[in-house]
Amino acid sequence: MEIKVAFYHGKGNFINKLVRWWTKSDFSHAELILPDGITWVGISPFKTSKISAVVSPVYNESDWKFVTIKVNEQQLYLINQFFEMTKGCRYDWWGMILSHVFPFNIKRKGKWYCSEWIAYALRISNVVKWDVIKVYDRSDISPAKLYKILNSEFKLS
């Protein structure tokens, strides 16, 4: 079975432009798509600002790049467990901003930003090995950095 990580590079709004400028990247957001192909999991500052799942979101496919990843039942189970544990957690504006300003990771308990949450979900489920993703050794995990890590490990679709 497969999951996908979707990276947003569409025009978006002012915040999308600001994130792309700040991170010197084409991407301003990331979401995880479950094997059913219609359930998107993540946290968006533009929607509820909480970790949630959305079924069948309306989107323009040309605004997104996708990385397809094969997972087994155990890995998917662990991703779902991580989602259940973190569902409803709020967006970590301060952690995201300060981790980009200072050369160390600022992580607020119970708060996440989009690419950080996905990186942890993939690491905890052992979809991406610890020595590849190195969540412990990064001051930030922007959508662009996550894309680079995943694109080096998996084929772009």
N, CA, C and O of each residue as an XYZ file, in Angstrom:
628
protein
N       0.835     -1.173      0.000
C       0.000      0.000      0.000
C       0.880      1.235      0.000
O       2.065      1.166      0.324
N       0.292      2.367     -0.365
C       1.067      3.600     -0.507
C       0.414      4.757      0.242
O      -0.808      4.857      0.349
N       1.275      5.615      0.751
C       0.862      6.914      1.254
C       1.568      7.938      0.381
O       2.506      7.605     -0.343
N       1.124      9.165      0.450
C       1.797     10.246     -0.274
C       1.996     11.413      0.670
O       1.199     11.651      1.578
N       3.075     12.130      0.435
C       3.254     13.405      1.100
C       3.067     14.456      0.022
O       3.758     14.448     -0.997
N       2.127     15.361      0.257
C       1.786     16.398     -0.704
C       2.443     17.708     -0.267
O       2.324     18.121      0.887
N       3.132     18.351     -1.202
C       3.834     19.608     -0.933
C       3.196     20.717     -1.767
O       3.126     20.620     -2.992
N       2.733     21.766     -1.097
C       2.024     22.848     -1.775
C       2.999     23.870     -2.345
O       3.850     24.402     -1.631
N       2.863     24.134     -3.634
C       3.674     25.169     -4.272
C       2.812     26.103     -5.119
O       3.323     26.819     -5.980
N       1.504     26.091     -4.871
C       0.580     26.977     -5.580
C       0.743     28.410     -5.109
O       1.469     28.683     -4.153
N       0.062     29.320     -5.788
C       0.168     30.748     -5.481
C      -0.217     31.041     -4.033
O       0.527     31.706     -3.312
N      -1.367     30.550     -3.612
C      -1.797     30.733     -2.227
C      -2.047     32.177     -1.863
O      -2.385     33.001     -2.712
N      -1.876     32.473     -0.581
C      -2.123     33.817     -0.068
C      -0.821     34.447      0.443
O       0.271     33.951      0.164
N      -0.951     35.523      1.180
C       0.213     36.241      1.703
C       1.080     35.357      2.594
O       2.308     35.427      2.528
N       0.453     34.527      3.428
C       1.221     33.665      4.333
C       2.024     32.636      3.539
O       3.178     32.368      3.870
N       1.420     32.052      2.484
C       2.168     31.130      1.628
C       3.393     31.820      1.038
O       4.483     31.249      1.025
N       3.218     33.029      0.560
C       4.341     33.785     -0.016
C       5.407     34.067      1.033
O       6.603     33.958      0.761
N       4.966     34.429      2.230
C       5.899     34.713      3.317
C       6.706     33.469      3.694
O       7.921     33.547      3.876
N       6.031     32.321      3.812
C       6.720     31.069      4.159
C       7.739     30.720      3.078
O       8.870     30.346      3.389
N       7.345     30.839      1.814
C       8.284     30.526      0.721
C       9.475     31.485      0.730
O      10.611     31.059      0.521
N       9.230     32.750      0.966
C      10.326     33.717      1.009
C      11.249     33.413      2.192
O      12.470     33.388      2.042
N      10.662     33.184      3.363
C      11.437     32.950      4.580
C      12.297     31.692      4.478
O      13.447     31.686      4.916
N      11.737     30.624      3.897
C      12.450     29.352      3.815
C      13.224     29.199      2.502
O      13.866     28.175      2.265
N      13.155     30.231      1.653
C      13.846     30.202      0.348
C      13.479     28.919     -0.408
O      14.347     28.170     -0.857
N      12.161     28.690     -0.533
C      11.656     27.435     -1.062
C      10.474     27.666     -1.990
O       9.840     28.721     -1.962
N      10.192     26.667     -2.808
C       8.981     26.680     -3.626
C       7.769     26.225     -2.833
O       6.637     26.451     -3.259
N       7.984     25.580     -1.672
C       6.897     24.974     -0.921
C       6.539     25.778      0.323
O       7.408     26.321      1.006
N       5.229     25.842      0.601
C       4.793     26.568      1.790
C       3.975     25.699      2.739
O       3.617     26.151      3.827
N       3.672     24.463      2.349
C       2.845     23.608      3.196
C       3.022     22.146      2.775
O       3.412     21.862      1.642
N       2.730     21.222      3.700
C       2.791     19.782      3.409
C       1.666     19.066      4.140
O       1.261     19.473      5.229
N       1.162     17.991      3.526
C       0.133     17.151      4.131
C       0.432     15.698      3.806
O       1.124     15.402      2.832
N      -0.085     14.799      4.615
C       0.083     13.360      4.427
C      -1.228     12.787      3.891
O      -2.290     13.022      4.467
N      -1.155     12.038      2.792
C      -2.345     11.441      2.196
C      -2.322      9.940      2.495
O      -1.355      9.249      2.171
N      -3.384      9.451      3.108
C      -3.465      8.048      3.503
C      -3.742      7.148      2.291
O      -4.093      7.647      1.221
N      -3.588      5.831      2.449
C      -3.714      4.913      1.309
C      -5.038      4.967      0.548
O      -5.088      4.591     -0.623
N      -6.123      5.431      1.201
C      -7.384      5.516      0.467
C      -7.352      6.598     -0.611
O      -8.239      6.656     -1.463
N      -6.322      7.457     -0.573
C      -6.141      8.494     -1.585
C      -7.029      9.712     -1.410
O      -6.890     10.683     -2.154
N      -7.935      9.684     -0.447
C      -8.843     10.814     -0.261
C      -8.766     11.427      1.137
O      -9.348     12.485      1.378
N      -8.061     10.782      2.052
C      -7.933     11.316      3.407
C      -6.576     11.996      3.550
O      -5.528     11.355      3.474
N      -6.622     13.307      3.758
C      -5.421     14.108      3.951
C      -5.290     14.406      5.436
O      -6.240     14.880      6.060
N      -4.113     14.131      6.011
C      -3.876     14.341      7.435
C      -2.773     15.374      7.584
O      -1.769     15.339      6.873
N      -2.972     16.281      8.507
C      -1.942     17.274      8.758
C      -2.472     18.406      9.607
O      -3.530     18.317     10.230
N      -1.698     19.469      9.608
C      -2.074     20.668     10.356
C      -1.818     21.866      9.460
O      -0.727     22.035      8.916
N      -2.826     22.679      9.321
C      -2.721     23.845      8.451
C      -3.068     25.096      9.241
O      -4.087     25.133      9.930
N      -2.234     26.115      9.148
C      -2.577     27.370      9.816
C      -3.741     28.070      9.123
O      -4.291     29.036      9.652
N      -4.117     27.584      7.938
C      -5.158     28.235      7.153
C      -6.536     27.644      7.410
O      -7.540     28.255      7.045
N      -6.606     26.486      8.021
C      -7.900     25.840      8.274
C      -8.208     25.951      9.760
O      -8.504     27.039     10.255
N      -8.143     24.842     10.464
C      -8.512     24.832     11.882
C      -7.338     25.137     12.809
O      -7.535     25.380     13.999
N      -6.129     25.125     12.274
C      -4.902     25.271     13.079
C      -4.761     24.153     14.101
O      -4.110     24.314     15.133
N      -5.389     23.005     13.793
C      -5.280     21.812     14.631
C      -4.970     20.624     13.727
O      -5.340     20.614     12.553
N      -4.290     19.624     14.281
C      -4.046     18.400     13.524
C      -5.392     17.708     13.310
O      -6.130     17.432     14.256
N      -5.685     17.439     12.043
C      -6.965     16.832     11.706
C      -6.849     16.070     10.398
O      -5.840     16.146      9.697
N      -7.912     15.331     10.085
C      -8.009     14.611      8.818
C      -9.150     15.213      8.022
O     -10.217     15.503      8.564
N      -8.916     15.398      6.733
C      -9.937     15.929      5.832
C     -10.147     14.897      4.738
O      -9.188     14.425      4.127
N     -11.395     14.549      4.493
C     -11.703     13.580      3.445
C     -12.110     14.336      2.183
O     -12.938     15.247      2.217
N     -11.497     13.925      1.064
C     -11.787     14.479     -0.260
C     -11.678     16.004     -0.324
O     -12.639     16.668     -0.713
N     -10.531     16.570      0.048
C     -10.414     18.023     -0.085
C     -10.438     18.410     -1.566
O     -10.000     17.647     -2.428
N     -10.947     19.582     -1.838
C     -10.934     20.104     -3.203
C      -9.592     20.798     -3.393
O      -9.223     21.674     -2.610
N      -8.869     20.408     -4.426
C      -7.565     21.005     -4.660
C      -7.229     20.966     -6.143
O      -7.767     20.159     -6.901
N      -6.329     21.852     -6.534
C      -5.819     21.901     -7.894
C      -4.521     21.092     -7.910
O      -3.535     21.492     -7.291
N      -4.516     19.967     -8.609
C      -3.368     19.059     -8.584
C      -2.076     19.731     -9.033
O      -0.996     19.354     -8.577
N      -2.168     20.719     -9.916
C      -0.954     21.391    -10.399
C      -0.310     22.259     -9.314
O       0.832     22.689     -9.471
N      -1.024     22.520     -8.222
C      -0.476     23.303     -7.107
C       0.327     22.460     -6.128
O       0.896     22.994     -5.176
N       0.380     21.139     -6.351
C       1.016     20.230     -5.409
C       2.040     19.347     -6.104
O       1.890     19.004     -7.276
N       3.086     18.984     -5.362
C       4.014     17.925     -5.769
C       3.840     16.806     -4.759
O       3.605     17.049     -3.576
N       3.958     15.572     -5.242
C       3.691     14.416     -4.390
C       4.899     13.496     -4.338
O       5.554     13.253     -5.351
N       5.184     12.990     -3.154
C       6.179     11.941     -2.973
C       5.406     10.705     -2.518
O       4.742     10.728     -1.482
N       5.496      9.630     -3.296
C       4.792      8.392     -2.994
C       5.709      7.460     -2.208
O       6.875      7.278     -2.556
N       5.164      6.873     -1.144
C       5.947      6.025     -0.255
C       5.186      4.730     -0.007
O       4.014      4.755      0.370
N       5.843      3.614     -0.214
C       5.241      2.314      0.105
C       5.361      2.085      1.609
O       6.415      2.302      2.207
N       4.250      1.637      2.208
C       4.240      1.334      3.635
C       3.607     -0.033      3.843
O       2.824     -0.508      3.020
N       3.964     -0.654      4.960
C       3.314     -1.917      5.306
C       2.232     -1.650      6.359
O       2.062     -0.521      6.818
N       1.510     -2.701      6.728
C       0.386     -2.565      7.672
C       0.846     -1.991      9.017
O       0.178     -1.131      9.591
N       1.991     -2.473      9.515
C       2.495     -2.003     10.809
C       2.850     -0.522     10.752
O       2.536      0.226     11.678
N       3.493     -0.099      9.690
C       3.855      1.310      9.559
C       2.604      2.193      9.490
O       2.552      3.247     10.125
N       1.608      1.768      8.728
C       0.365      2.529      8.644
C      -0.338      2.569      9.999
O      -0.890      3.598     10.387
N      -0.317      1.456     10.709
C      -0.895      1.415     12.052
C      -0.220      2.452     12.956
O      -0.898      3.180     13.681
N       1.111      2.516     12.912
C       1.848      3.464     13.751
C       1.577      4.909     13.352
O       1.479      5.778     14.218
N       1.456      5.177     12.060
C       1.098      6.528     11.600
C      -0.277      6.898     12.158
O      -0.471      8.002     12.668
N      -1.227      5.969     12.059
C      -2.575      6.230     12.579
C      -2.574      6.415     14.095
O      -3.312      7.250     14.618
N      -1.748      5.641     14.802
C      -1.623      5.801     16.257
C      -1.064      7.185     16.598
O      -1.555      7.855     17.506
N      -0.037      7.600     15.862
C       0.547      8.925     16.093
C      -0.497     10.006     15.830
O      -0.594     10.978     16.580
N      -1.275      9.836     14.767
C      -2.347     10.794     14.477
C      -3.341     10.850     15.635
O      -3.711     11.935     16.084
N      -3.774      9.689     16.118
C      -4.735      9.665     17.225
C      -4.175     10.336     18.481
O      -4.907     11.004     19.210
N      -2.877     10.156     18.729
C      -2.239     10.770     19.905
C      -2.123     12.282     19.775
O      -2.160     12.998     20.776
N      -1.984     12.768     18.553
C      -1.731     14.196     18.349
C      -2.928     14.954     17.786
O      -2.884     16.178     17.664
N      -3.998     14.237     17.441
C      -5.187     14.868     16.866
C      -5.665     15.999     17.771
O      -5.793     15.827     18.983
N      -5.923     17.137     17.178
C      -6.396     18.287     17.937
C      -5.295     19.186     18.466
O      -5.578     20.279     18.956
N      -4.030     18.745     18.379
C      -2.927     19.613     18.816
C      -2.902     20.866     17.947
O      -3.269     20.823     16.773
N      -2.480     21.952     18.513
C      -2.506     23.254     17.844
C      -1.247     23.498     17.009
O      -0.243     22.800     17.146
N      -1.331     24.503     16.145
C      -0.215     24.903     15.296
C       0.849     25.588     16.150
O       0.524     26.381     17.034
N       2.098     25.289     15.890
C       3.210     25.825     16.683
C       3.863     27.007     15.969
O       4.941     26.882     15.389
N       3.195     28.144     16.023
C       3.741     29.332     15.361
C       5.089     29.725     15.955
O       6.046     29.971     15.220
N       5.167     29.784     17.292
C       6.415     30.211     17.935
C       7.546     29.231     17.681
O       8.669     29.642     17.388
N       7.262     27.946     17.789
C       8.297     26.943     17.532
C       8.802     27.008     16.102
O      10.005     26.913     15.859
N       7.878     27.173     15.147
C       8.282     27.251     13.748
C       9.142     28.497     13.498
O      10.208     28.408     12.887
N       8.684     29.631     13.962
C       9.404     30.891     13.711
C      10.768     30.882     14.409
O      11.789     31.175     13.786
N      10.782     30.547     15.690
C      12.038     30.591     16.441
C      13.042     29.534     15.978
O      14.250     29.768     16.030
N      12.552     28.364     15.521
C      13.462     27.335     15.000
C      14.119     27.777     13.702
O      15.199     27.296     13.358
N      13.484     28.681     12.984
C      14.085     29.215     11.759
C      15.035     30.385     12.050
O      15.911     30.696     11.243
N      14.855     31.023     13.200
C      15.696     32.163     13.567
C      16.966     31.701     14.281
O      18.056     32.203     14.006
N      16.819     30.740     15.201
C      17.943     30.268     15.999
C      18.446     28.923     15.476
O      17.682     28.171     14.871
N      19.730     28.615     15.705
C      20.307     27.376     15.147
C      20.028     26.124     15.972
O      20.839     25.198     15.970
N      18.901     26.076     16.675
C      18.536     24.885     17.426
C      17.019     24.713     17.368
O      16.278     25.661     17.109
N      16.580     23.489     17.614
C      15.166     23.160     17.524
C      14.418     23.678     18.748
O      14.801     23.410     19.887
N      13.360     24.412     18.497
C      12.492     24.866     19.578
C      11.175     24.129     19.393
O      10.414     24.413     18.468
N      10.920     23.188     20.277
C       9.749     22.324     20.166
C       8.857     22.549     21.364
O       9.271     22.343     22.505
N       7.637     22.970     21.106
C       6.669     23.150     22.182
C       5.830     21.883     22.303
O       5.280     21.400     21.313
N       5.736     21.364     23.480
C       4.978     20.133     23.723
C       3.522     20.333     23.299
O       2.867     21.307     23.670
N       3.040     19.366     22.502
C       1.649     19.399     22.082
C       1.350     20.374     20.959
O       0.184     20.614     20.645
N       2.377     20.936     20.352
C       2.191     21.868     19.233
C       3.094     21.441     18.085
O       4.193     20.930     18.298
N       2.610     21.660     16.858
C       3.316     21.187     15.675
C       3.161     22.170     14.529
O       2.239     22.985     14.518
N       4.062     22.088     13.569
C       3.810     22.702     12.266
C       3.835     21.586     11.233
O       4.323     20.491     11.513
N       3.314     21.854     10.047
C       2.954     20.801      9.091
C       4.073     19.817      8.776
O       3.902     18.612      8.959
N       5.189     20.300      8.318
C       6.270     19.399      7.897
C       6.936     18.714      9.088
O       7.431     17.593      8.962
N       6.951     19.373     10.228
C       7.507     18.770     11.440
C       6.659     17.562     11.846
O       7.200     16.502     12.159
N       5.335     17.721     11.840
C       4.446     16.623     12.221
C       4.626     15.424     11.283
O       4.686     14.282     11.738
N       4.712     15.686      9.989
C       4.891     14.603      9.016
C       6.232     13.906      9.232
O       6.302     12.677      9.195
N       7.290     14.674      9.458
C       8.614     14.084      9.692
C       8.576     13.151     10.899
O       9.124     12.050     10.848
N       7.939     13.579     11.975
C       7.839     12.733     13.163
C       6.986     11.499     12.890
O       7.338     10.401     13.322
N       5.868     11.659     12.179
C       5.007     10.511     11.857
C       5.782      9.478     11.048
O       5.676      8.279     11.305
N       6.558      9.937     10.073
C       7.326      9.018      9.241
C       8.472      8.387     10.021
O       8.815      7.230      9.779
N       9.057      9.112     10.933
C      10.154      8.579     11.745
C       9.631      7.576     12.776
O      10.195      6.492     12.926
N       8.566      7.930     13.482
C       8.010      7.068     14.519
C       7.535      5.744     13.929
O       7.647      4.702     14.574
N       7.006      5.778     12.713
C       6.507      4.562     12.063
C       7.610      3.794     11.345
O       7.357      2.744     10.755
N       8.822      4.312     11.396
C       9.985      3.714     10.736
C       9.831      3.636      9.206
O      10.425      2.779      8.553
N       9.029      4.540      8.661
C       8.940      4.668      7.207
C      10.241      5.284      6.701
O      10.764      4.895      5.657
N      10.749      6.249      7.458
C      12.055      6.845      7.179
C      12.922      6.589      8.401
O      12.534      6.908      9.525
N      14.067      6.027      8.184
C      14.949      5.654      9.291
C      15.492      6.895     10.011
O      15.633      7.960      9.411
N      15.788      6.743     11.286
C      16.242      7.849     12.118
C      17.502      8.505     11.575
O      17.663      9.720     11.691
N      18.408      7.709     10.978
C      19.670      8.282     10.506
C      19.508      9.025      9.180
O      20.444      9.676      8.716
N      18.333      8.930      8.571
C      18.058      9.686      7.349
C      17.347     10.989      7.688
O      17.733     12.057      7.213
N      16.313     10.897      8.507
C      15.501     12.082      8.782
C      16.112     12.972      9.869
O      15.943     14.191      9.836
N      16.819     12.374     10.828
C      17.564     13.097     11.865
C      16.764     14.224     12.523
O      17.243     15.353     12.625
N      15.554     13.914     12.966
C      14.732     14.951     13.594
C      15.413     15.550     14.819
O      15.146     16.698     15.175
N      16.280     14.793     15.460
C      16.985     15.251     16.652
C      18.107     16.238     16.327
O      18.593     16.942     17.212
N      18.516     16.291     15.063
C      19.703     17.052     14.682
C      19.377     18.224     13.759
O      20.271     18.765     13.107
N      18.124     18.614     13.699
C      17.718     19.695     12.800
C      17.110     20.825     13.611
O      16.328     20.599     14.535
N      17.480     22.034     13.252
C      16.878     23.165     13.942
C      15.473     23.427     13.415
O      14.639     23.987     14.126
N      15.206     23.026     12.179
C      13.862     23.169     11.629
C      13.665     22.139     10.532
O      14.627     21.650      9.939
N      12.427     21.823     10.275
C      12.097     20.912      9.177
C      11.023     21.613      8.353
O       9.829     21.369      8.527
N      11.463     22.477      7.463
C      10.532     23.188      6.593
C       9.983     22.222      5.554
O      10.552     21.148      5.362
N       8.892     22.576      4.878
C       8.409     21.716      3.797
C       9.496     21.425      2.756
O       9.578     20.308      2.245
N      10.315     22.406      2.445
C      11.389     22.193      1.450
C      12.418     21.183      1.949
O      12.880     20.342      1.178
N      12.780     21.256      3.223
C      13.757     20.310      3.769
C      13.173     18.898      3.812
O      13.864     17.924      3.511
N      11.904     18.797      4.185
C      11.261     17.489      4.195
C      11.173     16.932      2.776
O      11.406     15.742      2.566
N      10.842     17.767      1.812
C      10.773     17.334      0.415
C      12.121     16.804     -0.051
O      12.191     15.765     -0.707
N      13.182     17.511      0.285
C      14.530     17.089     -0.113
C      14.877     15.733      0.506
O      15.416     14.861     -0.176
N      14.572     15.552      1.788
C      14.844     14.282      2.465
C      14.065     13.149      1.799
O      14.629     12.104      1.476
N      12.775     13.363      1.598
C      11.932     12.305      1.036
C      12.242     12.042     -0.425
O      12.222     10.895     -0.872
N      12.526     13.088     -1.163
C      12.835     12.905     -2.584
C      14.143     12.147     -2.776
O      14.320     11.473     -3.791
N      15.056     12.246     -1.824
C      16.296     11.485     -1.928
C      16.071     10.018     -1.565
O      16.840      9.156     -1.988
N      15.027      9.724     -0.788
C      14.727      8.359     -0.357
C      13.708      7.652     -1.242
O      13.774      6.436     -1.423
N      12.755      8.420     -1.797
C      11.636      7.838     -2.536
C      11.505      8.560     -3.879
O      11.995      9.679     -4.030
N      10.866      7.943     -4.826
C      10.684      8.543     -6.146
C       9.562      9.562     -6.127
O       8.534      9.359     -5.481
N       9.764     10.648     -6.830
C       8.751     11.684     -6.976
C       7.673     11.186     -7.921
O       7.977     10.590     -8.955
N       6.396     11.430     -7.568
C       5.308     11.049     -8.470
C       4.547     12.266     -8.934
O       3.592     12.142     -9.701
